[in-house]
Amino acid sequence: MYQVTLVKSLIGRKPNQVKTAKALGLTKIGQTVVKEENEAIKGQIATIAHMVKVVKK
């Protein structure tokens, strides 16, 4: 399980990064979601790694 928190704004980001964050359920700074650990989620996190904080549970 990954606990993913958005720490930087989506404003001014590339469209694919904004769509990836929204697909993970992240829309506001400070918002946290818990996701299963699989290859698809790892790829999404890698795409927006500079904007999120990830804690492995």
C-alpha distance matrix in Angstrom:
0.0 3.8 6.7 9.6 13.1 16.3 18.9 21.7 23.7 23.7 27.5 29.3 26.4 26.8 26.4 23.6 21.5 22.2 21.4 18.1 17.1 18.5 16.7 13.3 15.1 16.2 19.9 20.9 20.6 18.5 16.5 12.7 10.2 6.6 5.6 4.6 5.0 8.8 12.0 12.9 10.0 10.7 14.3 14.1 12.6 15.4 17.9 17.5 16.3 19.5 18.8 15.3 13.7 10.1 8.6 6.0 5.3
3.8 0.0 3.8 6.0 9.7 12.8 15.2 18.0 20.2 20.3 24.1 25.9 23.0 23.7 23.6 21.0 18.5 19.3 19.0 15.6 14.3 16.1 14.8 11.2 13.0 13.5 17.2 17.9 17.3 15.3 13.6 10.1 8.1 5.5 5.2 6.3 6.3 9.7 12.0 12.3 8.9 9.2 12.6 11.8 9.7 12.6 15.1 14.2 12.9 15.9 15.1 11.5 10.0 6.5 5.8 4.7 5.9
6.7 3.8 0.0 3.8 6.7 10.2 12.6 15.7 17.9 18.6 22.3 24.4 22.0 23.2 23.2 21.1 18.3 18.5 18.7 15.7 13.5 15.2 14.8 11.0 11.8 11.5 15.0 15.1 14.3 11.9 10.3 6.7 5.8 4.5 6.5 9.0 10.0 13.1 15.3 15.0 11.3 11.9 14.8 13.2 10.7 14.0 15.9 14.1 12.9 15.2 13.7 10.0 8.1 5.7 5.0 6.3 6.9
9.6 6.0 3.8 0.0 3.8 6.8 9.5 12.2 14.3 14.8 18.5 20.6 18.2 19.5 19.6 17.8 14.7 14.9 15.5 12.6 10.1 12.2 12.4 8.7 9.7 8.6 12.0 12.2 11.3 9.7 8.3 5.5 5.4 6.3 7.6 10.7 11.3 13.7 15.1 14.1 10.3 10.9 13.1 10.9 8.3 11.6 12.9 10.6 9.9 12.0 10.1 6.5 5.8 4.6 6.6 8.7 10.4
13.1 9.7 6.7 3.8 0.0 3.8 6.2 9.3 11.5 12.7 16.2 18.7 16.8 18.8 19.2 18.0 14.6 14.3 15.6 13.4 10.1 12.2 13.4 10.2 10.1 7.7 10.2 9.4 7.8 6.0 5.6 4.3 6.6 8.9 11.0 14.3 15.2 17.5 18.5 17.3 13.6 14.1 15.7 13.1 10.5 13.4 14.1 11.0 10.4 11.3 8.6 5.4 5.2 6.5 8.6 11.6 13.2
16.3 12.8 10.2 6.8 3.8 0.0 3.8 6.0 7.7 9.0 12.5 14.9 13.3 15.6 16.2 15.6 12.0 11.4 13.4 11.7 8.2 10.5 12.6 10.1 9.8 6.5 8.0 7.0 5.2 5.4 5.8 6.7 9.0 11.9 13.4 16.8 17.6 19.3 19.7 18.0 14.7 15.2 15.9 12.8 10.6 13.2 12.9 9.3 9.6 9.6 6.1 4.5 6.5 9.0 11.8 14.9 16.8
18.9 15.2 12.6 9.5 6.2 3.8 0.0 3.8 6.9 9.6 12.3 14.5 13.4 16.3 17.6 17.5 13.7 13.3 16.0 14.6 11.3 13.7 16.1 13.8 13.6 10.0 10.7 8.7 5.4 5.8 8.2 9.5 12.4 15.0 16.7 20.0 20.3 22.1 22.4 21.0 17.7 17.6 18.2 15.5 12.9 14.6 14.4 10.6 10.2 8.9 5.7 5.3 6.6 10.1 12.9 16.4 18.5
21.7 18.0 15.7 12.2 9.3 6.0 3.8 0.0 3.8 6.7 8.9 10.9 10.1 13.4 15.0 15.4 11.8 11.3 14.6 13.8 10.9 13.4 16.1 14.6 14.5 10.8 10.5 8.9 6.2 8.4 10.5 12.4 14.9 17.8 19.0 22.2 22.5 23.7 23.4 21.7 18.8 18.7 18.5 15.7 13.6 14.8 13.7 9.9 10.4 8.1 4.9 6.9 9.5 12.9 16.1 19.4 21.8
23.7 20.2 17.9 14.3 11.5 7.7 6.9 3.8 0.0 3.8 5.4 8.2 8.2 11.7 13.0 14.2 10.9 9.5 13.0 13.2 10.3 12.0 15.3 14.7 14.0 10.3 8.9 7.5 6.2 9.6 11.1 13.7 16.0 19.2 20.3 23.7 24.2 25.2 24.8 22.6 20.0 20.3 19.7 16.5 15.2 16.5 14.7 11.2 12.7 10.7 7.4 9.7 12.7 15.9 19.1 22.2 24.4
23.7 20.3 18.6 14.8 12.7 9.0 9.6 6.7 3.8 0.0 3.8 6.3 5.6 8.6 9.3 10.7 7.9 5.9 9.6 10.4 8.1 9.6 12.9 13.0 12.6 9.5 7.9 8.3 8.5 11.9 12.3 14.6 16.1 19.2 19.7 22.9 23.5 24.0 23.3 20.7 18.5 19.2 18.0 14.7 14.3 15.5 12.9 10.0 12.5 11.2 8.2 10.7 14.2 16.8 20.2 22.9 25.2
27.5 24.1 22.3 18.5 16.2 12.5 12.3 8.9 5.4 3.8 0.0 3.8 5.6 8.9 9.9 12.4 10.3 8.3 11.9 13.5 11.7 12.6 16.0 16.6 16.0 12.9 10.6 10.6 10.8 14.5 15.3 18.0 19.7 23.0 23.5 26.7 27.3 27.6 26.7 24.1 22.1 22.7 21.3 18.1 17.8 18.6 15.8 13.1 15.6 13.7 11.2 14.1 17.5 20.3 23.8 26.6 28.9
29.3 25.9 24.4 20.6 18.7 14.9 14.5 10.9 8.2 6.3 3.8 0.0 3.8 6.7 8.7 11.5 10.0 9.0 12.5 14.2 13.3 14.6 17.5 18.4 18.4 15.7 13.8 14.1 14.1 17.7 18.5 20.9 22.3 25.3 25.4 28.3 28.5 28.5 27.1 24.5 23.0 23.2 21.3 18.5 18.4 18.5 15.4 13.3 15.9 13.7 12.2 15.5 19.1 21.8 25.5 28.2 30.8
26.4 23.0 22.0 18.2 16.8 13.3 13.4 10.1 8.2 5.6 5.6 3.8 0.0 3.8 6.3 8.3 6.4 6.4 9.9 11.0 10.5 12.4 14.9 15.7 16.4 13.9 12.9 13.8 13.8 17.0 17.5 19.2 20.2 22.9 22.6 25.3 25.2 25.0 23.4 20.9 19.5 19.6 17.5 14.9 15.0 14.9 11.6 9.8 12.7 11.1 9.9 13.2 16.9 19.2 23.0 25.3 28.1
26.8 23.7 23.2 19.5 18.8 15.6 16.3 13.4 11.7 8.6 8.9 6.7 3.8 0.0 3.8 5.5 5.4 6.5 8.9 10.1 11.0 12.7 14.4 15.8 17.1 15.3 14.7 16.4 16.8 19.9 19.8 21.1 21.5 23.8 22.9 25.2 25.0 24.1 22.2 19.5 18.8 18.9 16.2 13.9 14.9 14.3 10.7 10.2 13.4 12.6 12.0 15.0 18.8 20.5 24.3 26.2 29.1
26.4 23.6 23.2 19.6 19.2 16.2 17.6 15.0 13.0 9.3 9.9 8.7 6.3 3.8 0.0 3.8 5.4 5.1 6.2 8.5 10.0 10.7 12.1 14.4 15.4 14.3 13.6 16.0 17.2 20.2 19.5 20.8 20.7 23.0 22.0 24.2 24.4 23.4 21.6 18.5 18.1 18.9 16.1 13.5 15.2 15.3 11.6 11.4 15.1 14.9 13.8 16.2 20.0 21.4 25.0 26.7 29.2
23.6 21.0 21.1 17.8 18.0 15.6 17.5 15.4 14.2 10.7 12.4 11.5 8.3 5.5 3.8 0.0 3.8 5.5 5.1 6.0 8.7 9.9 10.3 12.4 14.3 13.6 13.9 16.7 17.7 20.2 19.2 19.8 19.2 21.0 19.4 21.3 21.2 19.9 17.9 14.9 14.8 15.5 12.5 10.2 12.3 12.3 8.6 9.3 13.0 13.7 13.1 15.0 18.5 19.3 22.9 24.2 26.8
21.5 18.5 18.3 14.7 14.6 12.0 13.7 11.8 10.9 7.9 10.3 10.0 6.4 5.4 5.4 3.8 0.0 3.8 5.5 5.0 6.2 8.6 9.8 10.7 12.6 11.1 11.7 13.9 14.4 16.8 16.1 16.8 16.6 18.6 17.6 19.8 19.7 19.0 17.4 14.6 13.6 14.0 11.7 8.8 9.9 10.2 6.7 6.0 9.8 10.3 9.3 11.3 14.9 16.1 19.7 21.4 24.1
22.2 19.3 18.5 14.9 14.3 11.4 13.3 11.3 9.5 5.9 8.3 9.0 6.4 6.5 5.1 5.5 3.8 0.0 3.8 5.4 5.2 6.3 8.6 10.0 10.7 9.2 8.7 11.3 12.6 15.4 14.4 15.7 15.8 18.3 17.7 20.4 21.0 20.6 19.5 16.4 15.1 16.3 14.3 11.0 12.1 13.2 10.0 8.6 12.3 12.4 10.3 12.1 15.8 17.2 20.7 22.6 24.9
21.4 19.0 18.7 15.5 15.6 13.4 16.0 14.6 13.0 9.6 11.9 12.5 9.9 8.9 6.2 5.1 5.5 3.8 0.0 3.8 5.5 5.1 6.0 8.6 9.7 9.6 9.8 13.2 15.0 17.4 15.6 16.4 15.6 17.7 16.5 18.9 19.7 18.9 17.7 14.3 13.5 15.3 13.2 9.9 12.1 13.6 10.5 10.1 13.8 14.9 13.0 14.0 17.5 18.1 21.4 22.7 24.8
18.1 15.6 15.7 12.6 13.4 11.7 14.6 13.8 13.2 10.4 13.5 14.2 11.0 10.1 8.5 6.0 5.0 5.4 3.8 0.0 3.8 5.4 5.0 6.3 8.7 8.7 10.3 13.4 14.6 16.3 14.5 14.5 13.4 15.0 13.5 15.7 16.1 15.4 14.3 11.0 9.9 11.6 9.7 6.2 8.4 10.1 7.5 7.4 10.9 12.7 11.2 11.5 14.7 14.9 18.1 19.2 21.4
17.1 14.3 13.5 10.1 10.1 8.2 11.3 10.9 10.3 8.1 11.7 13.3 10.5 11.0 10.0 8.7 6.2 5.2 5.5 3.8 0.0 3.8 5.4 5.2 6.4 5.2 7.0 9.7 10.9 12.6 10.8 11.2 10.7 13.1 12.6 15.4 16.3 16.4 16.0 13.1 11.0 12.6 11.7 7.9 8.5 11.0 9.0 7.1 10.2 11.5 9.0 9.1 12.3 13.0 16.2 17.8 19.9
18.5 16.1 15.2 12.2 12.2 10.5 13.7 13.4 12.0 9.6 12.6 14.6 12.4 12.7 10.7 9.9 8.6 6.3 5.1 5.4 3.8 0.0 3.8 5.3 4.8 5.1 5.8 9.5 11.9 13.6 11.2 12.0 11.1 13.7 13.3 16.2 17.8 17.9 17.8 14.5 12.7 15.1 14.2 10.5 11.7 14.4 12.3 10.9 14.0 15.2 12.5 12.4 15.3 15.8 18.6 20.1 21.6
16.7 14.8 14.8 12.4 13.4 12.6 16.1 16.1 15.3 12.9 16.0 17.5 14.9 14.4 12.1 10.3 9.8 8.6 6.0 5.0 5.4 3.8 0.0 3.8 5.3 7.4 9.3 12.8 15.0 16.1 13.3 13.1 11.1 12.8 11.4 13.7 15.3 14.9 14.8 11.3 10.0 12.9 12.1 8.7 10.8 13.5 11.9 11.4 14.3 16.4 14.3 13.6 16.2 15.8 18.4 19.2 20.5
13.3 11.2 11.0 8.7 10.2 10.1 13.8 14.6 14.7 13.0 16.6 18.4 15.7 15.8 14.4 12.4 10.7 10.0 8.6 6.3 5.2 5.3 3.8 0.0 3.8 5.7 8.9 11.8 13.3 13.6 10.8 9.8 7.6 9.2 8.1 11.0 12.6 13.0 13.6 10.6 8.1 11.0 11.2 7.8 8.7 12.1 11.4 10.4 12.4 14.8 12.6 11.0 13.0 12.4 14.7 15.6 16.9
15.1 13.0 11.8 9.7 10.1 9.8 13.6 14.5 14.0 12.6 16.0 18.4 16.4 17.1 15.4 14.3 12.6 10.7 9.7 8.7 6.4 4.8 5.3 3.8 0.0 3.8 6.4 9.3 11.6 12.0 8.7 8.5 6.9 9.5 9.7 13.1 15.3 16.2 17.2 14.3 11.8 14.6 14.9 11.4 11.9 15.4 14.5 12.8 14.9 16.6 13.7 12.2 14.1 14.0 16.1 17.3 18.1
16.2 13.5 11.5 8.6 7.7 6.5 10.0 10.8 10.3 9.5 12.9 15.7 13.9 15.3 14.3 13.6 11.1 9.2 9.6 8.7 5.2 5.1 7.4 5.7 3.8 0.0 3.8 6.1 8.0 8.8 6.2 7.1 7.3 10.6 11.5 15.1 16.8 18.0 18.6 16.0 13.1 15.1 15.4 11.7 11.4 14.6 13.5 11.0 12.9 14.0 10.6 9.5 11.8 12.6 15.1 17.1 18.4
19.9 17.2 15.0 12.0 10.2 8.0 10.7 10.5 8.9 7.9 10.6 13.8 12.9 14.7 13.6 13.9 11.7 8.7 9.8 10.3 7.0 5.8 9.3 8.9 6.4 3.8 0.0 3.8 7.0 9.1 7.2 9.6 10.6 14.1 15.2 18.8 20.6 21.6 22.0 19.2 16.6 18.6 18.4 14.6 14.4 17.3 15.6 12.8 15.1 15.4 11.8 11.6 14.2 15.8 18.3 20.7 21.9
20.9 17.9 15.1 12.2 9.4 7.0 8.7 8.9 7.5 8.3 10.6 14.1 13.8 16.4 16.0 16.7 13.9 11.3 13.2 13.4 9.7 9.5 12.8 11.8 9.3 6.1 3.8 0.0 3.8 6.2 5.6 9.1 11.3 15.0 16.9 20.6 22.3 23.8 24.3 21.8 18.9 20.4 20.6 17.0 16.0 18.8 17.4 14.1 15.7 15.3 11.5 11.3 13.5 15.6 18.0 20.8 22.0
20.6 17.3 14.3 11.3 7.8 5.2 5.4 6.2 6.2 8.5 10.8 14.1 13.8 16.8 17.2 17.7 14.4 12.6 15.0 14.6 10.9 11.9 15.0 13.3 11.6 8.0 7.0 3.8 0.0 3.8 5.5 8.8 11.8 15.3 17.4 21.0 22.3 24.0 24.5 22.5 19.3 20.2 20.6 17.3 15.5 17.9 17.0 13.4 14.2 13.2 9.5 9.3 11.0 13.8 16.2 19.4 20.9
18.5 15.3 11.9 9.7 6.0 5.4 5.8 8.4 9.6 11.9 14.5 17.7 17.0 19.9 20.2 20.2 16.8 15.4 17.4 16.3 12.6 13.6 16.1 13.6 12.0 8.8 9.1 6.2 3.8 0.0 3.8 6.4 10.0 13.2 15.9 19.5 20.9 23.1 24.2 22.5 19.0 19.8 20.9 17.9 15.7 18.4 18.2 14.7 14.7 14.3 10.8 9.3 9.7 12.1 13.8 17.1 18.1
16.5 13.6 10.3 8.3 5.6 5.8 8.2 10.5 11.1 12.3 15.3 18.5 17.5 19.8 19.5 19.2 16.1 14.4 15.6 14.5 10.8 11.2 13.3 10.8 8.7 6.2 7.2 5.6 5.5 3.8 0.0 3.8 6.9 10.5 13.1 16.9 18.7 20.9 22.2 20.3 16.8 18.3 19.5 16.3 14.6 17.8 17.6 14.4 15.0 15.4 11.9 9.9 10.6 12.0 13.5 16.3 16.9
12.7 10.1 6.7 5.5 4.3 6.7 9.5 12.4 13.7 14.6 18.0 20.9 19.2 21.1 20.8 19.8 16.8 15.7 16.4 14.5 11.2 12.0 13.1 9.8 8.5 7.1 9.6 9.1 8.8 6.4 3.8 0.0 3.8 6.9 9.9 13.5 15.4 17.9 19.6 18.1 14.5 15.9 17.7 14.9 13.0 16.5 17.0 14.2 14.2 15.4 12.4 9.5 9.2 9.5 10.4 12.8 13.2
10.2 8.1 5.8 5.4 6.6 9.0 12.4 14.9 16.0 16.1 19.7 22.3 20.2 21.5 20.7 19.2 16.6 15.8 15.6 13.4 10.7 11.1 11.1 7.6 6.9 7.3 10.6 11.3 11.8 10.0 6.9 3.8 0.0 3.8 6.4 10.2 12.5 14.9 16.9 15.3 11.8 13.9 15.9 13.2 11.9 15.7 16.3 14.2 14.6 16.6 14.0 10.9 10.8 9.9 10.6 11.9 12.0
6.6 5.5 4.5 6.3 8.9 11.9 15.0 17.8 19.2 19.2 23.0 25.3 22.9 23.8 23.0 21.0 18.6 18.3 17.7 15.0 13.1 13.7 12.8 9.2 9.5 10.6 14.1 15.0 15.3 13.2 10.5 6.9 3.8 0.0 3.8 7.0 9.6 12.4 15.0 14.1 10.7 12.7 15.3 13.4 12.1 15.7 17.1 15.6 15.5 18.0 16.1 12.7 11.9 9.7 9.4 9.5 9.1
5.6 5.2 6.5 7.6 11.0 13.4 16.7 19.0 20.3 19.7 23.5 25.4 22.6 22.9 22.0 19.4 17.6 17.7 16.5 13.5 12.6 13.3 11.4 8.1 9.7 11.5 15.2 16.9 17.4 15.9 13.1 9.9 6.4 3.8 0.0 3.8 6.5 8.9 11.5 10.6 7.4 9.8 12.5 11.0 10.4 13.9 15.4 14.7 14.8 17.9 16.5 13.3 13.0 10.4 10.6 9.8 9.9
4.6 6.3 9.0 10.7 14.3 16.8 20.0 22.2 23.7 22.9 26.7 28.3 25.3 25.2 24.2 21.3 19.8 20.4 18.9 15.7 15.4 16.2 13.7 11.0 13.1 15.1 18.8 20.6 21.0 19.5 16.9 13.5 10.2 7.0 3.8 0.0 3.8 6.2 9.6 9.6 7.4 9.5 12.5 12.1 11.8 14.8 16.7 16.8 16.6 20.1 19.2 16.1 15.5 12.3 12.0 10.0 9.9
5.0 6.3 10.0 11.3 15.2 17.6 20.3 22.5 24.2 23.5 27.3 28.5 25.2 25.0 24.4 21.2 19.7 21.0 19.7 16.1 16.3 17.8 15.3 12.6 15.3 16.8 20.6 22.3 22.3 20.9 18.7 15.4 12.5 9.6 6.5 3.8 0.0 3.8 7.1 8.5 6.5 7.2 10.6 11.3 10.7 12.9 15.5 16.1 15.3 19.0 18.8 15.9 15.1 11.6 11.4 8.8 9.6
8.8 9.7 13.1 13.7 17.5 19.3 22.1 23.7 25.2 24.0 27.6 28.5 25.0 24.1 23.4 19.9 19.0 20.6 18.9 15.4 16.4 17.9 14.9 13.0 16.2 18.0 21.6 23.8 24.0 23.1 20.9 17.9 14.9 12.4 8.9 6.2 3.8 0.0 3.8 5.6 5.6 6.3 8.8 10.2 10.8 12.4 14.6 16.0 15.8 19.6 19.7 17.3 17.3 14.1 14.5 12.2 13.4
12.0 12.0 15.3 15.1 18.5 19.7 22.4 23.4 24.8 23.3 26.7 27.1 23.4 22.2 21.6 17.9 17.4 19.5 17.7 14.3 16.0 17.8 14.8 13.6 17.2 18.6 22.0 24.3 24.5 24.2 22.2 19.6 16.9 15.0 11.5 9.6 7.1 3.8 0.0 3.8 5.5 5.0 6.2 8.7 9.9 10.4 12.4 14.7 14.7 18.4 19.1 17.3 17.8 15.0 16.1 14.3 16.2
12.9 12.3 15.0 14.1 17.3 18.0 21.0 21.7 22.6 20.7 24.1 24.5 20.9 19.5 18.5 14.9 14.6 16.4 14.3 11.0 13.1 14.5 11.3 10.6 14.3 16.0 19.2 21.8 22.5 22.5 20.3 18.1 15.3 14.1 10.6 9.6 8.5 5.6 3.8 0.0 3.8 5.5 5.2 6.4 8.7 9.9 10.9 13.0 13.9 17.6 17.7 16.2 17.3 15.0 16.8 15.5 17.4
10.0 8.9 11.3 10.3 13.6 14.7 17.7 18.8 20.0 18.5 22.1 23.0 19.5 18.8 18.1 14.8 13.6 15.1 13.5 9.9 11.0 12.7 10.0 8.1 11.8 13.1 16.6 18.9 19.3 19.0 16.8 14.5 11.8 10.7 7.4 7.4 6.5 5.6 5.5 3.8 0.0 3.8 5.4 5.0 6.1 8.5 9.9 11.0 11.6 15.2 14.9 13.0 13.8 11.5 13.2 12.3 14.3
10.7 9.2 11.9 10.9 14.1 15.2 17.6 18.7 20.3 19.2 22.7 23.2 19.6 18.9 18.9 15.5 14.0 16.3 15.3 11.6 12.6 15.1 12.9 11.0 14.6 15.1 18.6 20.4 20.2 19.8 18.3 15.9 13.9 12.7 9.8 9.5 7.2 6.3 5.0 5.5 3.8 0.0 3.8 5.5 5.1 6.1 8.7 10.2 9.8 13.6 14.2 12.4 12.9 10.4 12.3 11.4 14.1
14.3 12.6 14.8 13.1 15.7 15.9 18.2 18.5 19.7 18.0 21.3 21.3 17.5 16.2 16.1 12.5 11.7 14.3 13.2 9.7 11.7 14.2 12.1 11.2 14.9 15.4 18.4 20.6 20.6 20.9 19.5 17.7 15.9 15.3 12.5 12.5 10.6 8.8 6.2 5.2 5.4 3.8 0.0 3.8 5.4 5.0 6.3 9.0 9.6 13.1 14.0 13.1 14.6 12.9 15.4 15.0 17.8
14.1 11.8 13.2 10.9 13.1 12.8 15.5 15.7 16.5 14.7 18.1 18.5 14.9 13.9 13.5 10.2 8.8 11.0 9.9 6.2 7.9 10.5 8.7 7.8 11.4 11.7 14.6 17.0 17.3 17.9 16.3 14.9 13.2 13.4 11.0 12.1 11.3 10.2 8.7 6.4 5.0 5.5 3.8 0.0 3.8 5.4 5.2 6.7 8.4 11.7 11.6 10.8 12.9 11.8 14.7 14.9 17.5
12.6 9.7 10.7 8.3 10.5 10.6 12.9 13.6 15.2 14.3 17.8 18.4 15.0 14.9 15.2 12.3 9.9 12.1 12.1 8.4 8.5 11.7 10.8 8.7 11.9 11.4 14.4 16.0 15.5 15.7 14.6 13.0 11.9 12.1 10.4 11.8 10.7 10.8 9.9 8.7 6.1 5.1 5.4 3.8 0.0 3.8 5.4 5.4 5.5 9.1 9.2 7.8 9.3 8.2 11.4 12.1 15.1
15.4 12.6 14.0 11.6 13.4 13.2 14.6 14.8 16.5 15.5 18.6 18.5 14.9 14.3 15.3 12.3 10.2 13.2 13.6 10.1 11.0 14.4 13.5 12.1 15.4 14.6 17.3 18.8 17.9 18.4 17.8 16.5 15.7 15.7 13.9 14.8 12.9 12.4 10.4 9.9 8.5 6.1 5.0 5.4 3.8 0.0 3.8 5.5 4.9 8.4 9.9 9.5 11.1 10.4 13.5 14.1 17.5
17.9 15.1 15.9 12.9 14.1 12.9 14.4 13.7 14.7 12.9 15.8 15.4 11.6 10.7 11.6 8.6 6.7 10.0 10.5 7.5 9.0 12.3 11.9 11.4 14.5 13.5 15.6 17.4 17.0 18.2 17.6 17.0 16.3 17.1 15.4 16.7 15.5 14.6 12.4 10.9 9.9 8.7 6.3 5.2 5.4 3.8 0.0 3.8 5.8 8.2 9.2 10.0 12.6 12.7 16.2 17.2 20.4
17.5 14.2 14.1 10.6 11.0 9.3 10.6 9.9 11.2 10.0 13.1 13.3 9.8 10.2 11.4 9.3 6.0 8.6 10.1 7.4 7.1 10.9 11.4 10.4 12.8 11.0 12.8 14.1 13.4 14.7 14.4 14.2 14.2 15.6 14.7 16.8 16.1 16.0 14.7 13.0 11.0 10.2 9.0 6.7 5.4 5.5 3.8 0.0 3.8 5.5 5.5 6.6 9.7 10.7 14.5 16.2 19.3
16.3 12.9 12.9 9.9 10.4 9.6 10.2 10.4 12.7 12.5 15.6 15.9 12.7 13.4 15.1 13.0 9.8 12.3 13.8 10.9 10.2 14.0 14.3 12.4 14.9 12.9 15.1 15.7 14.2 14.7 15.0 14.2 14.6 15.5 14.8 16.6 15.3 15.8 14.7 13.9 11.6 9.8 9.6 8.4 5.5 4.9 5.8 3.8 0.0 3.8 5.5 5.5 7.5 8.4 12.0 13.9 17.3
19.5 15.9 15.2 12.0 11.3 9.6 8.9 8.1 10.7 11.2 13.7 13.7 11.1 12.6 14.9 13.7 10.3 12.4 14.9 12.7 11.5 15.2 16.4 14.8 16.6 14.0 15.4 15.3 13.2 14.3 15.4 15.4 16.6 18.0 17.9 20.1 19.0 19.6 18.4 17.6 15.2 13.6 13.1 11.7 9.1 8.4 8.2 5.5 3.8 0.0 3.8 5.9 8.2 10.5 14.1 16.6 19.9
18.8 15.1 13.7 10.1 8.6 6.1 5.7 4.9 7.4 8.2 11.2 12.2 9.9 12.0 13.8 13.1 9.3 10.3 13.0 11.2 9.0 12.5 14.3 12.6 13.7 10.6 11.8 11.5 9.5 10.8 11.9 12.4 14.0 16.1 16.5 19.2 18.8 19.7 19.1 17.7 14.9 14.2 14.0 11.6 9.2 9.9 9.2 5.5 5.5 3.8 0.0 3.8 7.2 10.0 13.6 16.4 19.4
15.3 11.5 10.0 6.5 5.4 4.5 5.3 6.9 9.7 10.7 14.1 15.5 13.2 15.0 16.2 15.0 11.3 12.1 14.0 11.5 9.1 12.4 13.6 11.0 12.2 9.5 11.6 11.3 9.3 9.3 9.9 9.5 10.9 12.7 13.3 16.1 15.9 17.3 17.3 16.2 13.0 12.4 13.1 10.8 7.8 9.5 10.0 6.6 5.5 5.9 3.8 0.0 3.8 6.4 10.0 12.9 15.6
13.7 10.0 8.1 5.8 5.2 6.5 6.6 9.5 12.7 14.2 17.5 19.1 16.9 18.8 20.0 18.5 14.9 15.8 17.5 14.7 12.3 15.3 16.2 13.0 14.1 11.8 14.2 13.5 11.0 9.7 10.6 9.2 10.8 11.9 13.0 15.5 15.1 17.3 17.8 17.3 13.8 12.9 14.6 12.9 9.3 11.1 12.6 9.7 7.5 8.2 7.2 3.8 0.0 3.8 6.8 10.2 12.9
10.1 6.5 5.7 4.6 6.5 9.0 10.1 12.9 15.9 16.8 20.3 21.8 19.2 20.5 21.4 19.3 16.1 17.2 18.1 14.9 13.0 15.8 15.8 12.4 14.0 12.6 15.8 15.6 13.8 12.1 12.0 9.5 9.9 9.7 10.4 12.3 11.6 14.1 15.0 15.0 11.5 10.4 12.9 11.8 8.2 10.4 12.7 10.7 8.4 10.5 10.0 6.4 3.8 0.0 3.8 6.6 9.6
8.6 5.8 5.0 6.6 8.6 11.8 12.9 16.1 19.1 20.2 23.8 25.5 23.0 24.3 25.0 22.9 19.7 20.7 21.4 18.1 16.2 18.6 18.4 14.7 16.1 15.1 18.3 18.0 16.2 13.8 13.5 10.4 10.6 9.4 10.6 12.0 11.4 14.5 16.1 16.8 13.2 12.3 15.4 14.7 11.4 13.5 16.2 14.5 12.0 14.1 13.6 10.0 6.8 3.8 0.0 3.8 6.3
6.0 4.7 6.3 8.7 11.6 14.9 16.4 19.4 22.2 22.9 26.6 28.2 25.3 26.2 26.7 24.2 21.4 22.6 22.7 19.2 17.8 20.1 19.2 15.6 17.3 17.1 20.7 20.8 19.4 17.1 16.3 12.8 11.9 9.5 9.8 10.0 8.8 12.2 14.3 15.5 12.3 11.4 15.0 14.9 12.1 14.1 17.2 16.2 13.9 16.6 16.4 12.9 10.2 6.6 3.8 0.0 3.8
5.3 5.9 6.9 10.4 13.2 16.8 18.5 21.8 24.4 25.2 28.9 30.8 28.1 29.1 29.2 26.8 24.1 24.9 24.8 21.4 19.9 21.6 20.5 16.9 18.1 18.4 21.9 22.0 20.9 18.1 16.9 13.2 12.0 9.1 9.9 9.9 9.6 13.4 16.2 17.4 14.3 14.1 17.8 17.5 15.1 17.5 20.4 19.3 17.3 19.9 19.4 15.6 12.9 9.6 6.3 3.8 0.0
